[in-house]
Amino acid sequence: MAQDPKEREDREGELVTERKGKVAKPRRFKVVLHNDDYTTMEFVILVLMRFFHRSETEATHIMLSVHHKGHGVAGLYTKDVAETKVAEASDYATENGMPLKLTAEPE
């Protein structure tokens, strides 16, 4: 007769391990740049290259999306990384007199 593993552990002192399910991937967040009427296109490209490690071509493409659609995605990150990038880029924009708005939003 088959015994319950926990009963066997209690009676025989055996170590029974449980298999745990797969670990869920952390939720990803997109860093979104929002259009405004004052931040220059060149500055947006600079921010994308400096803080999001985009090539000049990629940065230009994202900047044009921001310009034409009102927003553009700079990248996908874990929540902590996305929030840090938003804070760093926003601080840099403020230091340079630009009202660039960035947000971290769930993917």
N, C-alpha and C positions, 0 to 999 in steps of 0.2 A: 504494500500500500504506500502511495506517495505521501510524503509528509510536507507540511507547510515549511518553507525555509526558515521562518522566524521561530517555529517550534524547535526545529533542529538546532538552531543557534543557541536557544535557551538550554537545551538538554545536553548538547555535545560540545558547546564552546567553540563551534566553528564560526568563521567569519563569513558573512554573506554580504555581498555588495549589490547595490541596486544600480541598474543602468539608468542614467539620466537622459532625457531627451536632448535633442540638438539645441545649442545655444542660438537664440534668435540674433540676427544681425541688428546692430544698433540702427535706430531710425536716422535717416539722413535728412539734412536740411540744406536748402538752396540759399545762397547769398544772392539777393536781388538788388540791382541798382535801379533807382527810380529817376525818371526824367525831371528836370527842372529847367527854368529859363535862364539860369545864370552860370552854372558850371560849364566850363568849356569842354569841347570834345577832346581836345588834347589832354586836358587834366584827367578825364575819365580813362583815356587810353593809358596814361601814366599810372594811375591807380591799379588798373587791371594787370599791367605788366609787373608792377612793384609788389603788390600784395597777393595777387592771385597767380603769378608766374605764367602769364599768358604771353604768347609771342605777339609781335606788333600786329600781324595779320589777324590773329584770333581776337585781340583786344579791339581792333578796329571793327570787326564784325559784331562783337557784343555791343560796342558803343553805338553803332548804327541801329541795332535793335532797340536800345534804350531811347535813341533819338526818334525813331519812327513809331515804335509800339508803346512807348511810355515806360518800358522796363526791360531789363535783360538779366540773365542769370550768369553770374561770375563763376560759380562752381558749386559742387555738392560736397558736403562735409558732415562729420558728426556734429551734434549740437554744440559742444564746447568749442570746437575749432571754428565753426561758422560764426558763433557769437564773438569769438576773439578777433576774427578777420573783420567783422563789421565794426567792432570797436576801434581797431587799429586804423582802418581806412577812414572811418568817420573822424577820428582825431586828427589824422593827417589832413583831411579836407578842411576841417575847421582852422587848423594852424595856417593853412594857405588861403584862407578867406573864401572858401568854396562851400556852398550849402548842399553838397552832394548827400543824398539820402540813400542809405543801404539798410536792408533788413534781412534777418535770417528767418526763413519760413519752412515748415515741414514740406518734404518732397511730395 
